[in-house]
Amino acid sequence: MNEGLSDDQVALRATVREVAEGEIAPVAEELDREGRFPYAIVATLGELGLMGMTVPEELGGAGLDTLSYAIAIEELARVDSAVAVTVAAHTGLGTMPIVMFGTPRQRERWVPDLAAGRTLGAFGLTEPEAGSDAGATRTRAAPSDGGWRIDGSKMFITNAGTDITACCTVTALTGDGEISAFIVPADAPGYRPDAPLRKIGWRASDTRPVTLDGVQVGPDALLGPRGAGLRQALTALDGGRIAIGAMGVGLAQGAFELALRHARERRQFGRAIVGFQAVQFSLAEMATEIAAARCLLYHAARVKDAGGDATGVAAMAKLTAGRLAQTVAERSLHLHGGYGWMEESPISRLYRDAKILEIGEGTSEVQKMVIARAVGAHE
C-alpha cells in the first residue's frame, strides 16, 4: 500500500529501504552486541541527505516535510532502531530547535554541518529528578562575565558524547520558574559527557548522563528569548513523538516480516507452519494493526505539515505505535519459538528495542495526559 504518498515519497521509501537493507542490516547485530556507535553509517546517511531531512535547503538540508521524514525513520527502524533513534534525536531535537528558534548567526554557525551529518547535535532536557516533569529542571544558568555560567546535570541524553558531537542544547533555570535554553558547544570547558549507559536495547546508540560544571557560554548561546526554553522543548517534542511513532511502526513492520518469513520456512508436522490457521490468524492481526497504526502516524505528520495543532494526534500516534511495537515483537518472537530467544536471531534485538518506545520522548502515561487535554478531558 502506498497510503496516498507522492511519487517522491514512494521513491524516498525505496531509497532508504535499499540503504537500510544493504548497509545497516548486515552489521546491526554486530553493532548491537558490541555497543558500538555506527559512525560509518552516519557518514553514509549524511552523504545521502538523511541527517538533515527536515532542515530547509538554504541551511544545507533536504527541505523535506514531516511525512517524508516519518517514512524515512520508519524504514530505518524496520532494520535497526539504534540507527533510527540516532537520526531522529539528531534531527528533531539536536538540529531543529536551532532551525526553529535560533538567530541567523546561530543557524549559520551550527546548522549546515549538522544537516550534512558531519557533526551531531543533542538536546539536554531530562535530568535525574526531572523526567516526565520537565518543568522540575534544577540545572541553573546565572549571568557571568557578560554571558552565562551553567551548572547542573542531564540524564539519558542521546548523541551527547560521540566523537562528532558538536553541541548540546540544554534547558536551565534563569530565574524563579523561568526556564531558558542554551546551545552549549561540546568542547566547552566544563561540559562533561559521562560514561555511556548500558542499555537493554538501542545498544549502538550513544546515551549518556551529562555534567555541566561551571560551563561558561557567551550571550549568543541563549536560544530564543529568555524564559522560552520549556515551550521550545515541548514544541520540539511534537515532532519527536511523530518520529518515535515512526520507529514503532517500522519496528513492528520489521518484526512482522521476520515472523512471516520464519512461518514460511519453518516446517512442523510435515508442512510449513504458515499453513496452520493459528499462525495465519496471528499474522493477519499483526498486518492489520500495523496498517491502522501507520494511517494514524501519517495523519499526524500531515496535520503538522498543514500547520495544524499536531500535539494531540502526535501523542496518539506515539502511544499507539509504542504499544504496537511491543505486541508485534512479542508475537513474532513467540512464533519463532526457541530460535527467537537466541541473541543471534534478529527478532531478539527487535524485542529488546521495543519497550523503550513507551518510555522515551514521554511515557505512555504522559501521552495519555496530553491526549486528554487535547480532547477536552480536563478541568
BAKOLDREN-762736 format. One record per residue: x negated, y negated, z negated of N, C-alpha, C, O in turn. Coordinates in steps of 0.02 Angstrom, whole numbers, plus 50000, padded with zeros to 5 digits. Layout:
BEGIN
XYZXYZXYZXYZ ...
! end
This chain:
BEGIN
499585006050000500005000050000499564993850000499054993549965 499754988750039499354982650040499634977149995499344971849990 500224978449963500514973949914500584966749940500514962049901 500724965950004500814959350032500184955250036500214949150034 499614958550041498974955050044498854952250113499104954850163 498454946950116498244944250180497714948750212497434953050179 497594947650276497064951450309496394950450275496004955150269 496254944250254495614942950220495574946650154495034949150136 496124947150118496114950650054496044958250064495704961550024 496344960850115496264967950131495534969350149495244974350129 495234964750188494534965550207494074965050146493584968750141 494234960450101493844959650039493864966149999493354968449975 494464968949992494524975249954494084980649985493744984249949 494094981250052493694986250085492944985150074492564989850064 492734978850077492034977150067491794978849997491274982049988 492184976749947491984978049878492004985549863491574988149827 492494989049891492524996349881491914999649911491635004249881 491704997449969491115000450001490494999349958490085003849949 490414993249930489844991849887489884995949823489384998749800 490484996249794490564999949731490405007349739490065010249697 490645010249794490525017349804489815018849828489525024049812 489525014149866488865015349893488285013349848487765016549848 488375007849810487835005149769487905006349694487415007249659 488535006449671488645006849598488785013949575488485016249526 489225017449608489425024149587488825028949578488815032749530 488335028849624487775033649617487355032549554487025037249531 487355026549525486925025149467487335023649403487035022449351 487995023849407488405021849350488285026249289488225023749233 488245032749299488145037349242487465036249210487405036349149 486955035149251486275034049225486235027549186485955027349131 486525022149213486525015749178486895016249112486675013549062 487455019849112487845020749051487445024648999487425022848941 487145030049021486775034448975486185030748944486035031648885 485845026648983485255023048959485415016248929484985013048900 486045013948935486225007348911485815001948945485604997148913 485705002749010485254998349048485654993349088486124995149125 485474986949082485834981749118485704982349193485144983649214 486224981449234486174982749307485904976749346486274973849387 485284974849335485004968849368485034969449444485224964649478 484854975149471484844975949544485544975249573485634972349627 486034977949538486724977349562486964970149559487304967849606 486804966649506486994959549501486684955649559487014951349588 486064957149576485734953649632486104955049697486204950549738 486294961349707486654963149768487334959649772487524957049824 487694959649716488344956249714488264948849726488694945649757 487724945949700487594938849711487474937349785487724932349811 487104941649818486974940649889487614941049930487664937849983 488094944949907488734945649942489234940349923489794940249949 489054935849877489504930549856490014932549805490504929049794 489894938249771490384940849723490264938549652490644940349607 489734934649640489614932149573489894925049563489864922349508 490164922249616490464915549611491094915249653491204910349689 491494920349649492074921049694492554915149690492794912749741 492704912849629493204907549621492894900549618493254895649609 492244900149625491904893649623492004890249691491934893449743 492164883749691492254880249755491634880749799491074881149775 491754880649864491204881349912490694875749906490094876949915 490924869749890490454864149885489964864949827489464861449824 490114869449780489664870849724489284877349734488944879749688 489344880249793488964886349809489354892749801489064898149809 490004892349786490404898349777490764900349840490664897449894 491194905449833491564908049890492234904549899492544905049953 492474900949847493104897349853493714901749858494204899749888 493684907749830494254912349835494784910749783494644907549733 495394913149796495934912149748495914917549694495524922249697 496354916749645496364921349588496554928449609496274933349584 497014929049657497214935649679496634939449711496534945349698 496254936049753495674939149784495164941249732494874946649736 495064937049683494614938549627494844944849589494444949149573 495494945249576495774951049540495674957449581495514962649553 495754956949646495664962749690494944965249685494824971249680 494464960549686493754962449683493584965649616493234970749614 493814962649561493684965449495493994972349488493694976949459 494594973149515494934979649514494504984949548494434990549523 494224983349606493824988149643493184989849606492964995649608 492874985049574492274986449535492434991049476492064995849463 492984989649441493164993649382493395000549401493365005149360 493615001549462493805008149486493215012949482493305018949477 492605010049486491995014049485491605013249420491375018149391 491545007049396491135005849336491364999449300491294993949327 491645000249241491894994549203491334990049177491444984049167 490744992849165490194988749138489994983449189489864977749171 489954985349252489804980449305490384975549312490264969549319 490994978149310491574973749318491604968449264491744962649278 491474970349201491524965349147490934960549150491004954749129 490364962749174489804958149184489994952649233489854946749220 490304954449288490514949649339491074945249311491064939149320 491564948349279492144944649255491954939649200492184933949202 491554941749152491354937149098490924931549125490994925749104 490474933149170490054928049201490464922849239490354916849234 490944925349278491334920949321491844916949282491844910849282 492304920649248492864917349215492684913449153492994908249139 492194915749115492024912549052491354908849055491284903449025 490874911549091490214908349093490164902649142489794897849130 490534903149197490454898249251491054893549257490964887449261 491664896349258492244892249275492394886549225492624881349246 492264887349159492354881549115491924875649135492134869849128 491314876849160490894871349183491184868349246491184862249255 491444872649290491764870249351492374866049334492464860649363 492784868449288493424865149273493344858849231493704853949241 492874858949184492844853549134492194849549135492134844549100 491704851849174491054848549173491024842049212491454840749254 490534838049196490394831949234490054833849300489804839449306 490044829249348489684830749410488954832849398488694837249431 488644829649350487944831249335487884838349305487434842049323 488344840249260488334846949232488454852149286488124857349287 488934850849329489074855649383488474856449429488294861949449 488154850849445487574851049489487004854849458486634858549492 486914854049392486354857349358486454864949353485984868749366 487054867149335487164874049317487494878449370487304884149380 487994875749404488454879949442488144883349504488264889249514 487754879949546487504883349606487124889849592487244894849626 486684889749543486314895949527486774901249496486694907149509 487254899049455487734903749427488154906949481488254913049482 488404902949527488834905449580488474910249626488774914849654 487824909249634487424913549678487194919949643486934924449675 487304920349578487074926249541486334926149526486064931149502 486014920549540485304920049521485224919649446484714921749418 485724916749413485734916449340486414918649316486884919249355 486474919949251487104922049220487304916949167486894913749136 487964916349158488234912049106488624916149055488884921549070 488664913448994489024916748940489474911648906489394905648915 489954914048867490404909648831490454912048759490684917548745 490244907848712490224909648641490814906848603490784901248578 491344910548599491944908548561492014912648497492084909848443 491994919248504492104923748447491544923148395490954922548413 491734923448332491254923348277491394929048229491924932248234 490934930548183491064935948135491724935148097492044940148080 491924928948083492544927748046493074924248089493574921848063 492964923948154493434920548199493504924548263493164923148313 493934929648261494054933748320494714931748352494734927148393 495254935148333495914933348359496094926248338496444922648375 495864924248279495994917448255495424912948276494984911148236 495424911148341494864907248369494804900348337494264897448338 495344897848309495324891248277494954891248211494844885948182 494744897148187494384897648124493624896948133493244899248091 493424893948187492714892948202492344889748143492584885048112 491754892448127491334889748074490694886648101490374882648066 490504888348161489914885148192490024877648194490564875348210 489504873948177489564866648172489074863148218488514865448229 489294857548245488864853148284488884846248253489414843248247 488314843848232488264837348199487854832548242487354834648273 488044826148245487634821248282486914821248257486794821348196 486434821048303485734821348284485304818748341485334821248397 484894813748326484414811048375484744809248442484464810548495 485324806348438485674804348499486044809848533486394808748582 485964816048508486314821848537486674825548483487024822648442 486594832248483486944836448435486484841948409486064844548446 486574843548345486234849348315486764854648300487254853248265 486664860648326487164865948321486894871548276486334873948285 487304873448227487124878848181487714883548172488284881248163 487584889948176488114894848167487944901448199487364902848215 488454905548209488344912048240488954914048280489524912148264 488834917748332489354920348376489294927948380488764930748367 489844931248397489854938548396490174941248460490634938248488 489924947048483490194950548541490154946248605490634946048643 489594942948616489544938448673489234942148733488664944548730 489604942348787489384945848848488914941348888489024935348896 488384944448914487874941148956487464935948917487174931448948 487434936548852487114931348811486354931948809486014927148793 486084937848824485364938748813485004942548868484504945848854 485244942148930484894945448984484284941349006484204935648985 483874944349047483284940749072483474935049119483064930549131 484094935049144484284929749191484844925349163485144921349199 484984925949098485484921549067485214914449066484664913149042 485624909749092485404902849096485704898649041485374894049015 486324900049021486654895848972487224899548939487474904548964 487414896948881487984899648845488394893648820488134889448782 489014893148842489444887848818489744890048751490074895248747 489624886148699489834888048631490334883048604490304877048619 490794885448565491264881048530491004879748460490704884148429 491104873648436490854871748370491274866148341491564862148377 491314866048275491664860648240491264854148245490664854048230 491594848948267491274842348269491624837448222491474831448221 492074840048182492454836148133492974840648102493044846448122 493344838148053493854842148021494394844148071494744839848098 494444850648083494954853148129494824851348202495264852148244 494224849048217494054846948284493524851548314492964851948289 493714855248367493264859948398493074857348467493504855748508 492424857048479492164854748544491744860348575491554865048541 491604859648639491204864648675490564861448699490554855648720 490014865348697489364863048717489024868248763489064874248750 488704865848815488314870248859487614870648829487234865748830 487434876348803486774877348771486314881248818486474886848836 485754878348839485274882048880485014888148842484894887848782 484934893648878484694899748846483984899148821483774903048778 483594894348847482904893448824482844887848772482284885848755 483414885448746483384880248695483104883048630483314888448609 482634879648598482384881948533482954882748483483384878348476 482964888448449483494889748401484064893848428484474896448390 484114894448495484614899048525484314905948524483834907348559 484604910348484484304916948474484804922648486485204924048442 484774925748544485184931848554484894937448512484294938948517 485304940548472485064946048430485064952548471485224952548530 484894958148439484834964548474485494966448506486024965048478 485474969748564486094972048596486484976648550486204980648513 487144975948552487574980148511487644987048543487664987748604 487674992148501487774998948526488525000348530488875000548479 488775001248590489485001548602489705008548623489305012448650 490345010148611490625016348634490665016448710490505021448742 490875010948739490935010348811490605003948835490305000248796 490665002648901490334996848931489594996648912489324991248899 489275002248910488595002648883488084998948925487584996648899 488204998248990487724994949033487814987349034487414983849064 488334984849002488424977548998488044974848938487894978448890 487874968448941487494965248888487974961948838488324957248856 487994964548777488434961848725488034961148661487734965948637 488024955048633487594953648576487904948648528488354944848546 487664948648466487764942748423487274937248445486744938748473 487454931148433487014925448448486964921048386487474919148357 486354919448367486234914848312486034908048340485614907548385 486344902848314486184895948333485874892648272486234890548226 485224892148273484844889848215484544882948228483974882448252 484934877748213484684870948225484554869448297484064866048314 484984871948342484904870748413485024863348428485564860648413 484534860048457484594852948473484754852248548484374854548590 485324849048563485514847748632485654840248640485804836848592 485604837948701485724830948715486464829348720486874833848717 486634823048726487334821048731487664823948793488274824748795 487264825448845487534828048907487724835448901487984838348950 487614838648843487804845548834488544846348816488824851748823 488864840948792489564841248774489984842548837489924838848886 490394847748835490804849648893491494846548886491884848448842 491644841748928492284838348924492304833748864491784832548833 492894831148847492944826548790492844830048723492994835948717 492604826448675492534829048607493224831248581493714827648590 493244837048550493864839648522494284843848569494814846248550 494044844748631494434848548680494204855748687494454859348730 493744857948645493444864548654493924870348649493884874948690 494374870248601494834875848593495324876148652495464881448678 495564870348673496024870148730495664872748793495964876348832 495044870848802494664873248859494594880848857494674884248908 494444883448798494364890748791495014894348807495004899448842 495574891848782496214895048795496394894848869496694899448895 496224889348902496344888948974495934894149011496184897449057 495304894848992494864899849024495124906849012495064911249055 495424908048953495664914748936496254916848979496364922848988 496644912149006497184914049052496894917849111497144923149129 496364915049141496044918549196495694924849172495684929849208 495424924649112495094930549084495564936349074495374942049085 496184934849054496674940149044496874943449110496994949449113 496904939449163497044942249229496464946849250496574952149278 495844944749236495264948849253495264955349214495134960649242 495424955049149495444961149109496024965549133495964971749133 496584962449152497134966349181496914969949244497094975649256 496514966449286496254969549346495794975449330495794980549364 495404974649277494974980149256495394986149234495214991849247 495944984849199496374990349177496684994049236496695000249237 496934990349284497224993549343496694997349382496805002949405 496104994349389495564997649426495335003949392495235009149424 495245003649325495045009649289495565015149296495395021049307 496205013349289496735018249296496735021349366496825027449373 496625017249417496595019849486496025024749493496105030049523 495435023049466494875027549470494995034049434494815039449459 495305033649375495455039749336495965044049373495905050249372 496455040949403496955044749442496625048449500496765054249512 496185044949536495855048049594495425053949573495385059049608 495085053249515494695058949489495155064849472494975070549485 495725063349442496205068649424496465072149487496505078249488 496645068249537496915071149599496395075549633496555081049656 495775073049636495255077049668495125083549630495055088849661 495095083049564494985089049524495565093949533495455100049538 496175091449534496765095849540496765099449608497005105149612 496505096349659496465099549724495915104849728495965109749765 495375103749689494805108249692494825113949641494595119449656 495115112649583495115117449528495635122949541496215121449553 495415129149538495865134749550495965138749486495495140249450 496595140249472496775144549415497365148949437497795146749475 497355155049413497895159849430497985160549506498535161349531 497405160149541497415161549612497595155749658497655156849718 497665149749631497825144049675497575137549643497425137349584 497545132249684497345125749659497865123249610498465124249620 497635120049556498115118049503498575112449526499075111149494 498415109249582498865104049607499535107149630500025103649638 499535113649639500155117049659500645118249602501215120249614 500425117149541500865118149483501285111849471501025106249473 501925112849459502375107149452502185102549395502245096449402 501935105249340501745101049283501195096149303501195090349283 500715098549343500175094349366500435089149416500245083349414 500865091349461501165086749510501535081049476501465075249495 501935082749425502325077749389501865072749353502005066749353 501335075249323500865070849289500545065949338500495060049323 500325068449395500025064149446500535059149473500365053349486 501155061249482501675056749507501795051049458501895045349478 501805052649393501905047449342501325042449342501425036449338 500715045049347500135040649349500185035849408500105029749399 500315038449467500335034249527500875028949521500775023249541 501455030749494502005026049487501835020449439501955014649453 501555022249382501385017249331500825012549355500835006649339 500355015249392499825010949420500115005949469499945000049468 500555008349513500865003849562501254998249528501224992449549 501614999949475502004994849439501554989749405501684983749408 501024992149373500554987549340500204983049390500084977149376 500034985749448499694981749499500154976149523499934970549534 500794977649531501274972449552501304966849500501304960949519 501314968549436501324963449383500684959349384500694953249377 500114962749391499474959349393499444954449451499244948649442 499634956549510499604952249569500094946449562499964940949586 500664947749530501144942349518500834937049473500894931049486 500494939149421500164934349376499654930249414499604924149404 499264933549456498754929949495499074924949543498824919349551 499624926949573499964922349620500264916349583500244910849609 500534917449524500794911849484500244906849469500334900849476 499664909349449499094904949434498874901249497498724895249494 498844904749553498634901549615499114896249638498924891349670 499764897049621500264892249640500294886249593500694881649604 499874886349542499854880749494500374881249440500494876349404 500694887149433501204888049381500894889649314500284890449309 501304890149264501084891949197501004899549194501494903249189 500384901849197500254909049200500104912149132499964918049128 500144908149079499934910649013500324916948993500034921948975 500994916648997501394922248975501324928249020501244933848995 501354927349085501324933049131500624935949133500544941949145 500104931849123499424934549119499354939049058499034944349061 499654937049002499644941248942500034947748954499824953048931 500594947248990500974953349007500554958049049500564964149037 500204955349097499784959549141499234962949101499104968849111 498914959149057498374962149017498644967448970498354972848963 499194965948936499494970748890499674977248926499524982748902 499994976648983500214982449021499624986449048499604992549042 499144982949077498584986449108498124989649056497834994949069 498054986448998497644989448946497924996048921497565000848912 498574996148911498905002348891498845007648946498695013448933 498965005349008498955009949065498285013349072498245019349083 497745009449065497075012249074496955017949025496695023249044 497155017048962497075022348913497505028348929497275034048924 498125027148947498585032648961498345036949020498325043049015 498165033649075497955037349134497285040749122497185046449143 496815037449089496165040549075496255046749032495925051849043 496705046348982496815052148939497145057848978496945063648969 497645056249019497965061549059497465064649107497465070749117 497045060549138496565063149185496055067649150495885072949175 495815065449092495335069649055495655076249035495345081549039 496285075949013496635082048994496695086849053496605092849046 496835084049111496905088249170496225091349190496205096949216 495675087749176495015090449189494835096249142494385100149157 495185096649085495025101849037494345100849006494135095248994 494005106348992493355105948959492835102149000492385099048971 492895102249066492425098549108492465090949095491965087449099 493055088549080493145081449067492825079149002492675073248994 492705083848957492415082148892491655081748895491335079848845 491365083548952490645083248960490425076248982490765073149023 489875073748954489655066948968489475065949042489525060349067 489265071249076489075070349146489695069649191489625068049251 490275070849164490885070149203491095062749206491145059649153 491215059949265491395052849269492005050949227492035045449201 492485055549219493085053749182492935052649108493295048949075 492405055649082492235054549012492025047249000492175044348948 491675044349049491475037349044492085032749049492135027849012 492525034249096493125030149103493555030549040493865025649019 493575036449010493965037448949493685033148892494075030148855 493025032748887492715028648834492805021148848492875017148802 492785019448912492825012348930493535009448922493615003348919 494035013648919494725011248923494955007448860495305002548866 494755009648802495045006948740494914999448731495344995848706 494324997148751494144990148739494614985448776494664979548759 494964987948827495414983648865496014981348824496364976748844 496134984648768496664982348722496384978048666496744975948621 495734976648669495404972748616495094966448644495224960948619 494674967148695494334961348723494794956348755495334958148780 494594949948755494984944348782495664943748747496154941548776 495684945648683496294945348645496614952248637496754955548687 496724954348576497014960948563497724961348590498024956248609 497994967348592498684968248615499174964548570499674961948594 499014964148506499444960448460499454953048477499984949848475 498874950348495498834943348515499224942248580499564937248588 499174947048627499554946348689500304946148675500664942348707 500534950148628501244950148612501454943348581502004940948594 501014940448541501154933848514501214928648570501664924448570 500744928948618500754924348674501384925248716501704920448736 501564931548728502164933048768502794930648732503244927848762 502814931848667503404929748628503514922248633504074919948642 502964918348628503024911148635503254909248706503654904748715 502994912848755503154911248825503884912448841504174909048883 504194917348808504894918948823505374915548773505974916848774 505094911348729505514907648682505684911348619506134909248581 505334916848605505484920848545505034918248488504584921748466 505174912148465504794909348409505224904048375505734901948402 505014902048315505394897048278505274890048306505554885248281 
! end
